[in-house]
Amino acid sequence: MNITYWLIIFVLLMIAFFIIIPPLWKIRKIQPGDFDQRNIHIAQQRVQDLNNQLEAGSLTPEQFEEQYDELELSLNDDLSIKQKGEESSTQGRWVAPVILLLVPLLSISGYLVLGEPDALLKAQEQPAQQTMNTGTDINGMISGLIQQLKQQPDNAKGWVKLGRSYKYIKKYQQAVNCFEKAHVLMGDQPEVMLYLADSLAMVNGGQFSDKASELVFKALEISPNNEVGLWLAGMVKTEQKEISQAMQYWLKLETLLPADSNSYRQLQALMATVRAQNPDLEEKNNKALDAGLAVSINVQVSIDDSIKSKTGPTNTVFIYAKALSGPPMPLAIVRKQVADLPVSVTLDDAMAMMPAMKLSNFKQVKVMARISKSGAAKQQKGDFIGSVELSDLTAKPSVVIIINQEIQ
């Protein structure tokens, strides 16, 4: 160490003192509650922004609720920090001489021990402590929700909120338990099904089980434009090495996201990564299109005499095909009435509900005909059904289906 080094240190310390010391001598007004009011004001502005985005269509109701809950958690953390204030304060003046004495001593001491492991550990203590405090605050909120749900076990929204809180602190099995209870109470609500699917995947090390995959595609069947569902469906198909179908989901999602959003940029990065890992993807897609692999199935449907007496002529008949292994949603569907039977229809790629969900994308399908007295698309007890499986889907197969079974 030479004199130039110490001169530089001296000059820097003088500059620091010139900035720090004068404000300490001033009499300052410190209003109680300023910090809390500031945090509340910021939160109110953020809520207004969220409402504006919801009205403008930039956020879905599910995204609005999720961001609102995260804001609520953040505000709770901020307000839990106790702030102290004085109407007027001159007590800070004593700090000035302390700084004048201690800063040089501490600076020199710090320099002398800079390479010590203990110094690095101390530097890490503060963020670790902050993380612990945040976890403590959230755990307190979770405890409150648990007590509330003990008194109101049928509060479906409470279970969703508790599940999301567990998910926030990465306790995924507890989140699964909460979302399963919400699913039982609320039925097939897409947002709950997707929360459950995502949590199940996290419990499984990030891999989608059959149950998680089924939940994702069932949610998409109910809400085809659900952004979270499209994202997760692409992840499922990527795991299954069906890259073309994964890209179809993400390309649809790309059209739904604002071009200036973080989600859009993340999606772009993800698709770029997948394309880089699968350089022959575009070539395979082009070859498939050039080969004209469109598929159609001729289906002849009739009704057994024992069933006919239990139905009415205006009862709805759904004739559709679905993948033997894969999404539960129909790949192609035609609606008729019992009065039309017997009937011959053609199921083809033009009837696909989504670009990636075409007959030609699957080798094995199940062709079904179902009579619904209520006209509901979802299979119910009391419906009548007939089905045929095709293990090797050729270009233009023909099948005959007799509706002869009652769903119990």
N, C-alpha and C positions, 0 to 999 in steps of 0.2 A: 504494500500500500504506500503510495507517494502523496506528496502534498497536493497535487492536482486533484486526486480523488477526494481528499477531505475538503478541499475548496468547493468542489461540485456539491458535495453533501451539505456543506454549510449554506450555499446559495439556495438549494432546494428547500432546506428547512426554513430559511428566512421567508421565502415565497409562501410556504405553507402557513407559517405563523401570521403573515400579513393577511392571508385569506381567512384564517380561523379565529384569531384573537379578537378583532374588532367587534364582531357580532356578539361575543360573549359578554361584552361590557354594556350592551344596550339593554334597556328595560323593555321587555316584550310582553305582550298580551297573549295569553294562551287560554283559549276558551275550552271549558270541559265539553267533552263529547264531540269535538271537531272531527276526530278520526272516524267515529261511528257514523256521524252525519255524512261525511265524505263518502264512505263506503256504501251507505244506503243510497245516496244520490247517484253514485256510479251504477249501482244495481238497478235503480229505477230507469236510468237511461238505457241500460242494456235490455231490460224488459220491453221498453218501448221499441227498440231496434228489432227485437224478436217478433213483436206484434206486427211491425211494418213489413218484415220479411214474410211472415205468415200470410198477411193480406195480399202481398204482391205475388205470392205463389213460389217464392224462393225457398221456403221451408215447407215440408209436409207437416201435418199435425203431430206425427210421431217424432220427427226431428225437433219440432218446437217443444214438445213435452220433455224430451231428453235434455235439450240445452237449458230449459227452464229449471229442471231438477239439479243440473250441474251448477247453475248459477246460485240456486238456493243453498247447496252444500258449501260453495265458496263463500257466500255471504255469512253463513253460520260460522265458518272458521274465522273470518275477519272480526265479527262481532264478539267472538269468544275471547279475543285478546284484550285484556284490560288496559285501558289508557288512563293516564293520570294527568291532571291539568291544574294549573294555578291561575288565578285571575291576573296576577302580575308576578314576575319573577326577576330577581336580581341575584339569585343564588348562584347562577352560572358563572359569576365573576371569579369565584374561587378556583374554577377549573383552569383559568388562564395560566397562573403560575405553575400549576401542576403540569400542564401541557409543556410549558417552556422547559421544565426540568426533565420530565419523563420521556418526552418524545425523542430527544437526542440519545438518552441512555438506552431506551428500548430499541431504537434503530440500530445502534451499534451492537447491542446484545443480540438482536435478531440476525444481524449480518454474521456474527461470529458463530451462530448455531444453525445457519441456514441449511446446511446439508444433513442435519440430524433427522432420523426417522420420527422422533417425537414431535418435531415441528410440523411434519406433514400430517401426522395423526390429529394434532390439534386443529389444523386447518380444515379437517374433515368433520370435526365434531359438530359444528354449527348446523350444516345442512342435514346431518343425521338427526340432530335434535329436533329440527323443524319438521322433518318427515314423521318423527315419532309423535310430535304434538298434533300434526294433522290427522294421523291415524287415530289418536285418542279422541279427537273431536268427532270424527266420522263414526267411530265405534260408539260414542255416546248417542249419536243420532240413531244408529242402528238399534241400540238398546231401547230407545224410546219407541221405535216402530214395532219391535218385538212385543213390548208391553201392550201397545195399542192393539196388535193383532191377536193377542191372547184374549182380549175382551171382545174383539170384532173379527172372528176367524173367517167370516164370509166377505171381508173387505178385499175384493179382488185387486183394486188399484193399490191398496196398501201392500199386498204381496208383490205386485210388480215393482213398486218403489223400493221395497226391501231387497228384492232380487237385484235391482240395478245398483243399489248401494253396495251389496256384496260383490257384484261384478266390478265396481269401481275400485275396491280394495283387493281385487284379484282372489277372492274366496269363491271360486267358481262352483264347487260342489254345493255350497249353501245357496248360491244363486240358482242353480238347477232346481233345488228343492222348492224354492219360492216360486219360480216360474211354472213349475209343474202344478203347484196348487192354484196359481192364477189361471192356468190353462183349463183346469178342471172347472173352475168357477165361471170363466168367461167363454169357454168353448173355443172354436177355431178362429181366434182373432190373430190376423197376420203378424202384428207387432209382437205379441206375446210368444207366438210360435217361433219367430225369428230370434228373439232374446233367448229362448230355451235352446234352440238349435246351436246358436253361437256359444252359449255356456257349456253345452254338452261337448262341443268340439274342443273347448279349452280344457275341460276336465280330461279329455282324451289326448292331450298333448298337441292340440291344434289340428287333429285329424277328425274328419266328419264320419261318424258311425252311420249305419243304415237308418237308425231312428232320426238322427240329426238331419241327414239328407232328405228323408221323407218329409220332415217338418218344413224344410226350406222350400221344396217344390210344391207342397200343399199350400203354403202361404202364397206362393206366386200364382197358383191356380185361382185363389180367391182375389188376389190383388196383383195383376200382371205387371203393373208399373211401380211396384214397391222397390225403392232404390236399394235398401238394405238386402232385400230378397234377391235382386239381380246380382248384387256384389257377391253374396254368399253362394248363389247358384254357380257363378263362374268359378269360385274356389273349389266347390264340390267337383265340378267337371274337370278341373285341372288335376285334382287328386286322382280322378278316375282315368287320367291320360286321354280324355276326350277334349283336346285343346280347341278344336274348331267350334264345338258347342259352347265352351267356356267363353270364347271370343264373341260369339253371337250375343250372349247375355250382356257382356261388358260393352259391346257396341250399342246395344239398346240403352244401357245405363248412361252411356256417353251423351246420348241425345237428350237425356232428362236433367243432367247436371248443369248448373250455370258455368259458363266457360271460364269465369274468373274466380271460381271457388277452389278451396284447398282440396276438396273431394275430387274435383275434376282433374287437378294436377296429379293427385295420387293415383287415380285410375289410369291416366296417360302413362305414368311411370311403370305401373304394374303391367299394362299391356305391352309396353316396349320391352320389358324384361322377359315376358313370356314369348314374344316374337323372337327375341335374341336367342332364347333357349331352344326354340323350334324353328330354325331357319327354313325348313321345307314346308311350313304351314301354308303359305300362300300358294305354293306350287300344288299341294294336295287339293286345296279348295278349287283351284282352277281346273284341275284334271277331273274332279268330281262333276263340276258344272259342264265341262265339255263332253263328258261321257253320257250326259242325260240320264242320271240315275233316279229320276222322279218315279215314285211308286204309287200305284192305285190298287185298291182291293174292291172286288165286286162282292156285295153281301146280299144274300137272299134271306129274308126274315119272315118267319111264320109263327103262329101261336098255337100251342097245344089246346085241344078241345077242353081239357079239364081246367085250364086256366082262363079260357075265354069267358066262361060264365061268371067269373069273379071280377071282370073288368067292365068298364064302360067304353063306348065308342070314341069318346072325346079324351080318354086318358092319354097322356103323353108317352111316346115311345122314343127313347134315346138309342141311337145306333152309333157306336163309336169304337175306336181302337186305342189301346194304351200299351206302353212298353211293358214287357214282362219283368224287366229289372230296370228301374230308373224312376223318373218322375211319375206321380200318380195322375197327373193331368192328362186329358185325352189328347191324342196326336191329331185326330180328325173326328168330327162328330156331325151327325145329321139328326134332325128332330122330325118325327112323324106322329101320327095318332093311331090308336088301335083300329079305327075304321079303315085305315090304309092297308092293313095287313091282309094277306101276304104282300110283301113289297120287296123290290130289288133296288138297292142304292149303291153308289160308288163312293168310297172313301179315298181321298188322295192328298198330295202335299199342299194343294191350294187351300185346304181347310185347316191348315196348321194354326194353332192359337198364337204361337211364337215362331220366329224364323228358325230357331235351333230345335224346335220340337216338331219335326216333320217325320212322316213315316219312313222316308228314305234314310234317316239318320239312325235307324234301329233295325237290327237283324231279326229280332224275335218280338212278336206283339201278341196281344190278346184282343180278339174282336168280340164285342159284347152288344147285346140288345136288351134293354131294360124298360119295363112299363112302370111309370110313376103315376100313381093316382093323384098326388099333390102337384105334380109338375116340377118338383124340385130337382135341381141338377145333382145334388148330393144323394147318394144311395141311402135308402131308409128301410126300416122294417115294414114289411107288407108289400114291398115292390116285387115284381116278377121279372125273372132274368134268364137268359140263355147265353152261352159263350162258346168260343172256339179259339184254340191257341195255334199260332203259326210259328213254328220253330225255325223256319228258313224262309224269310220273306223274299219272294221273287218279284219280278217286275209287275205282273198283273195277276195275282192269285184270285181265286173265287172261293167263297165259303158259304155254307148253309147253316143258319142258326134257327133253332126252335126254342121259343120261350116256354119253358116247362118247369121252372123252379120258383118257389116263393122264398123271399129273404126273411129269415127268422130273427 
